[in-house]
Amino acid sequence: HMGSDDYQVKGVGIHQLKPGMTLATALFTHTGTKLFSVNTLLTQDSIDKIKKYNKEYPVDDTVYVRA
C-alpha cells in the first residue's frame, strides 16, 4: 500500500463511519462512480452522502480509513 508505513489502515463498514475519519483509499460505487478521493476528511454531510448513494448505487462493503 502506498504510504502505509506512515499510518495504520483499517476497514470499517459504512454504518461505522464517524466524522473526523480520513479515507485511506478513494471510495467508489459498484458502478465505478468516484464518491471521494483518498485522504478525504469525513464530515457528517459526507457520511450522509455515502449512505444515500449506498441505497441506490452500492458502495464497497468495506471502507478503508486511517486508524
C-alpha positions as CSV (number, residue, x, y, z in Angstrom):
1,H,0.0,0.0,0.0
2,M,1.2,3.4,-0.8
3,G,2.5,5.2,2.3
4,S,1.1,2.6,4.6
5,D,4.3,2.8,6.6
6,D,3.2,6.2,7.8
7,Y,-0.1,5.2,9.2
8,Q,-2.3,2.3,10.0
9,V,-5.3,1.4,7.8
10,K,-8.4,-0.4,9.0
11,G,-11.6,-1.5,7.2
12,V,-14.9,-0.4,8.6
13,G,-18.5,-0.8,7.4
14,I,-20.4,2.2,6.1
15,H,-22.5,2.5,9.2
16,Q,-19.4,2.6,11.4
17,L,-18.1,5.8,9.7
18,K,-17.7,8.8,12.0
19,P,-16.9,12.4,11.4
20,G,-13.2,13.1,11.6
21,M,-12.1,9.8,10.0
22,T,-9.8,10.1,7.0
23,L,-10.2,7.9,3.9
24,A,-7.1,5.8,3.3
25,T,-8.3,4.9,-0.2
26,A,-10.6,6.5,-2.8
27,L,-14.3,5.5,-2.4
28,F,-16.2,4.2,-5.5
29,T,-19.7,2.8,-6.1
30,H,-20.0,-0.6,-7.7
31,T,-20.8,1.1,-11.0
32,G,-17.4,2.9,-10.8
33,T,-18.6,6.3,-9.8
34,K,-16.0,8.0,-7.6
35,L,-17.5,9.5,-4.5
36,F,-14.5,10.7,-2.5
37,S,-10.7,10.9,-3.1
38,V,-8.0,9.4,-0.8
39,N,-7.3,11.5,2.2
40,T,-10.8,13.0,2.4
41,L,-11.6,14.0,6.0
42,L,-15.1,12.8,6.6
43,T,-17.8,15.1,7.9
44,Q,-21.4,14.2,8.8
45,D,-22.5,15.6,5.4
46,S,-20.1,13.4,3.5
47,I,-21.1,10.3,5.6
48,D,-24.8,11.1,4.9
49,K,-23.9,11.3,1.1
50,I,-22.1,7.9,1.3
51,K,-25.2,6.3,3.0
52,K,-27.6,7.9,0.5
53,Y,-25.6,6.7,-2.5
54,N,-25.2,3.3,-1.0
55,K,-29.0,2.8,-1.1
56,E,-29.2,3.4,-4.9
57,Y,-25.7,2.5,-6.1
58,P,-24.0,0.2,-3.6
59,V,-20.6,1.2,-2.3
60,D,-17.9,-1.3,-1.4
61,D,-18.9,-3.2,1.8
62,T,-15.6,-2.1,3.4
63,V,-14.4,1.5,3.6
64,Y,-10.7,1.8,4.4
65,V,-9.8,4.6,6.8
66,R,-6.7,5.8,8.6
67,A,-6.5,4.3,12.1
